Amino acid sequence: MYQTIGLVEDDPNISDIVEAYLKKEGYEVKAQDTAEKAWELFEQEAPDLWVLDIMLPGMDGYEFCKKVRQTSEVPIIIISAKDDEVDKILGLELGGDDYLTKPFSPRELVARVKRQLKRWQVMQPESSQESQDTIESGDLVLNDSERKAYYKGEDVEVTTKEFEMLKIFASQENRAFSREELLVKVWGEDYFGSDRAVDDLVKRLRKKMKELPIETVWGHGYRLKNERKST
């Protein structure tokens, strides 16, 4: 089955070159020249991966990335003329999975697209999996095969990375995980962002499940307190 790449780039020359290389590799490319148009595409038929420029008219790439991350963990590769370290860190902390500085080799971009899509596929559940494995921690129930999360009987919509973090916590209740450990387990060893991404993900989980007992272990990381009621 073909995969779709959302390309958000307002420079027609760069857009045409990138689109040509991606199509040559068999990808379907949906090119947009503004983040507003890309957001319409996201809401209608979200691509499997985004190649996103930062400097855009109207909504910039940082804001678009932030909006996507509110509901989805689909891979995002940022391309930008900004090569300062602070710009790269900001892009990655807002949810970018990779950062490529202009000018870049189209072949290198294609290689990074392939790598991110491969990682994304590994994170997805097997469609043929028949087991209905569940992990429970008090009022939290996770259905691993369906990638569903329930809290106090309510279905909670979570992203892939949110589910992975919940699974890590619920599988080893009361264990304190360092931020660095969680970063590797959830984002992978090749993630270049800071451990602030862990704090942001925990903040989102606490917002979605206000009474979920994720405790901060000061100077270290986080743990999920065993909230089972005593019998």
C-alpha positions as CSV (number, residue, x, y, z in Angstrom):
1,M,0.0,0.0,0.0
2,Y,1.4,3.4,-0.9
3,Q,2.2,6.0,1.7
4,T,1.3,9.7,1.6
5,I,3.6,12.5,2.4
6,G,2.3,16.0,3.3
7,L,4.8,18.6,2.0
8,V,4.4,22.1,3.4
9,E,6.8,24.5,1.6
10,D,6.1,27.9,0.1
11,D,9.2,28.0,-2.2
12,P,7.9,26.4,-5.4
13,N,11.4,25.4,-6.6
14,I,12.2,23.5,-3.4
15,S,8.7,22.0,-3.3
16,D,8.9,20.8,-6.9
17,I,12.3,19.2,-6.3
18,V,11.3,17.4,-3.1
19,E,8.0,16.3,-4.6
20,A,9.8,14.8,-7.6
21,Y,12.3,12.8,-5.4
22,L,9.6,11.5,-3.1
23,K,7.3,10.5,-6.0
24,K,10.3,8.7,-7.6
25,E,10.4,6.5,-4.4
26,G,6.8,5.6,-4.8
27,Y,5.2,8.0,-2.3
28,E,2.1,10.0,-3.0
29,V,2.8,13.7,-2.3
30,K,0.3,16.3,-1.2
31,A,2.1,19.6,-1.5
32,Q,0.7,22.7,0.3
33,D,2.2,26.2,0.3
34,T,0.7,27.4,3.6
35,A,0.2,25.8,7.0
36,E,-3.5,26.8,6.8
37,K,-4.0,24.6,3.7
38,A,-2.0,21.8,5.3
39,W,-4.2,22.0,8.4
40,E,-7.3,21.5,6.2
41,L,-5.6,18.4,4.7
42,F,-4.7,17.1,8.2
43,E,-8.4,17.3,9.3
44,Q,-9.7,15.7,6.1
45,E,-7.1,13.1,5.2
46,A,-4.0,13.2,7.3
47,P,-0.8,12.0,5.5
48,D,1.5,9.3,6.9
49,L,4.3,11.8,7.4
50,W,4.9,15.6,7.1
51,V,7.8,17.4,5.6
52,L,7.4,20.9,7.1
53,D,9.1,24.2,6.4
54,I,9.2,26.6,9.4
55,M,9.2,30.0,7.6
56,L,5.7,30.2,6.1
57,P,3.3,33.0,5.4
58,G,0.5,33.2,8.0
59,M,0.7,30.3,10.5
60,D,4.4,29.3,10.8
61,G,5.7,25.7,10.9
62,Y,6.2,25.8,14.7
63,E,2.5,26.6,15.3
64,F,1.4,23.9,12.8
65,C,3.6,21.3,14.4
66,K,2.2,22.2,17.9
67,K,-1.4,21.9,16.6
68,V,-0.8,18.5,15.0
69,R,0.8,17.2,18.2
70,Q,-2.3,17.9,20.2
71,T,-4.0,14.9,18.6
72,S,-1.5,13.0,16.6
73,E,2.1,11.5,16.7
74,V,2.5,11.2,13.0
75,P,6.1,11.7,12.0
76,I,7.2,15.3,11.2
77,I,10.4,16.2,9.5
78,I,11.2,19.9,9.8
79,I,13.2,21.6,7.0
80,S,14.4,25.1,7.6
81,A,17.0,27.7,6.6
82,K,17.4,28.4,10.4
83,D,20.4,26.5,11.5
84,D,20.9,27.9,15.0
85,E,20.9,25.2,17.7
86,V,18.0,27.0,19.6
87,D,15.8,26.8,16.5
88,K,16.5,23.1,16.1
89,I,15.8,22.4,19.8
90,L,12.5,24.4,19.6
91,G,11.4,22.5,16.5
92,L,12.1,19.1,18.1
93,E,10.6,20.1,21.5
94,L,7.4,21.2,19.8
95,G,7.0,17.7,18.3
96,G,9.3,17.4,15.3
97,D,10.9,14.0,14.8
98,D,13.8,15.2,12.7
99,Y,15.3,18.6,11.6
100,L,17.1,19.2,8.3
101,T,18.8,22.5,7.5
102,K,18.6,24.1,4.1
103,P,20.2,23.7,1.6
104,F,19.9,19.9,1.9
105,S,20.4,16.9,-0.3
106,P,17.0,15.6,-1.6
107,R,18.4,12.1,-1.3
108,E,19.2,12.7,2.4
109,L,15.6,13.9,2.9
110,V,14.3,10.7,1.3
111,A,16.5,8.6,3.5
112,R,15.2,10.4,6.6
113,V,11.6,10.0,5.4
114,K,12.1,6.2,5.0
115,R,13.7,6.0,8.5
116,Q,10.8,7.9,10.2
117,L,8.1,5.9,8.4
118,K,9.9,2.6,9.4
119,R,9.9,3.7,13.1
120,W,6.3,4.8,12.8
121,Q,5.2,1.4,11.4
122,V,7.0,-0.4,14.3
123,M,5.1,1.6,16.8
124,Q,1.7,0.7,15.3
125,P,-0.3,-2.4,16.4
126,E,-0.3,-5.5,14.2
127,S,-3.7,-5.5,12.4
128,S,-3.7,-9.3,12.5
129,Q,-3.2,-9.6,16.2
130,E,-6.1,-11.5,17.7
131,S,-5.2,-11.3,21.4
132,Q,-6.9,-8.7,23.6
133,D,-4.1,-8.1,26.0
134,T,-5.0,-5.7,28.8
135,I,-2.9,-3.9,31.4
136,E,-4.6,-2.6,34.5
137,S,-3.5,-0.1,37.1
138,G,-6.3,0.8,39.4
139,D,-8.9,2.8,37.3
140,L,-6.6,2.8,34.3
141,V,-7.1,0.0,31.7
142,L,-5.0,-0.3,28.6
143,N,-6.0,-2.6,25.7
144,D,-2.6,-3.2,24.0
145,S,-3.9,-4.9,20.8
146,E,-6.4,-2.1,20.1
147,R,-4.2,0.6,21.5
148,K,-7.1,1.9,23.6
149,A,-7.0,3.6,27.0
150,Y,-9.8,3.7,29.5
151,Y,-9.9,5.7,32.8
152,K,-12.7,5.2,35.3
153,G,-14.7,3.4,32.6
154,E,-14.3,6.3,30.1
155,D,-12.6,5.9,26.7
156,V,-9.8,8.4,26.6
157,E,-8.4,9.5,23.3
158,V,-4.6,9.2,23.4
159,T,-1.8,9.5,20.9
160,T,0.7,6.8,20.2
161,K,3.4,8.2,22.4
162,E,0.9,8.9,25.2
163,F,-0.2,5.3,25.0
164,E,3.4,4.0,25.1
165,M,4.2,6.1,28.2
166,L,1.0,4.9,30.0
167,K,2.0,1.3,29.1
168,I,5.5,1.7,30.5
169,F,4.1,3.2,33.8
170,A,1.2,0.7,34.2
171,S,3.4,-2.3,33.5
172,Q,5.7,-1.4,36.4
173,E,3.7,0.4,38.9
174,N,5.6,2.5,41.6
175,R,8.9,2.2,39.7
176,A,10.5,5.6,39.2
177,F,11.6,6.2,35.6
178,S,14.2,8.8,34.8
179,R,13.4,11.4,32.1
180,E,16.3,10.0,30.0
181,E,15.0,6.5,30.3
182,L,11.5,7.5,29.3
183,L,12.9,9.6,26.4
184,V,14.7,6.5,25.0
185,K,11.7,4.1,25.6
186,V,9.1,6.4,24.0
187,W,11.0,8.4,21.4
188,G,13.8,6.0,20.5
189,E,17.6,6.3,20.8
190,D,17.9,8.5,17.8
191,Y,15.7,11.3,19.1
192,F,17.7,14.5,19.3
193,G,15.4,16.7,21.5
194,S,15.7,17.4,25.2
195,D,14.0,15.6,28.0
196,R,11.5,18.5,28.2
197,A,9.5,16.4,25.7
198,V,8.9,13.9,28.6
199,D,7.5,16.7,30.8
200,D,5.2,17.9,28.1
201,L,3.8,14.4,27.5
202,V,3.2,13.9,31.2
203,K,1.4,17.2,31.3
204,R,-0.9,16.2,28.5
205,L,-1.7,12.9,30.3
206,R,-2.5,14.7,33.5
207,K,-4.8,17.0,31.6
208,K,-6.7,14.2,30.0
209,M,-6.9,12.0,33.2
210,K,-6.9,14.6,36.0
211,E,-6.8,12.1,38.9
212,L,-4.3,9.6,37.4
213,P,-1.6,9.3,40.0
214,I,1.5,10.1,38.0
215,E,3.9,11.3,40.6
216,T,6.9,13.5,40.0
217,V,10.1,12.1,41.4
218,W,12.0,15.3,42.0
219,G,15.4,15.5,40.4
220,H,14.8,12.2,38.6
221,G,11.6,11.6,36.6
222,Y,8.1,10.1,37.1
223,R,6.2,7.0,38.3
224,L,2.7,5.8,38.4
225,K,1.5,5.2,41.9
226,N,-0.2,1.9,42.6
227,E,-3.8,3.1,43.1
228,R,-5.5,-0.3,43.6
229,K,-7.9,-0.2,46.5
230,S,-7.0,-2.5,49.3
231,T,-9.2,-5.5,49.9
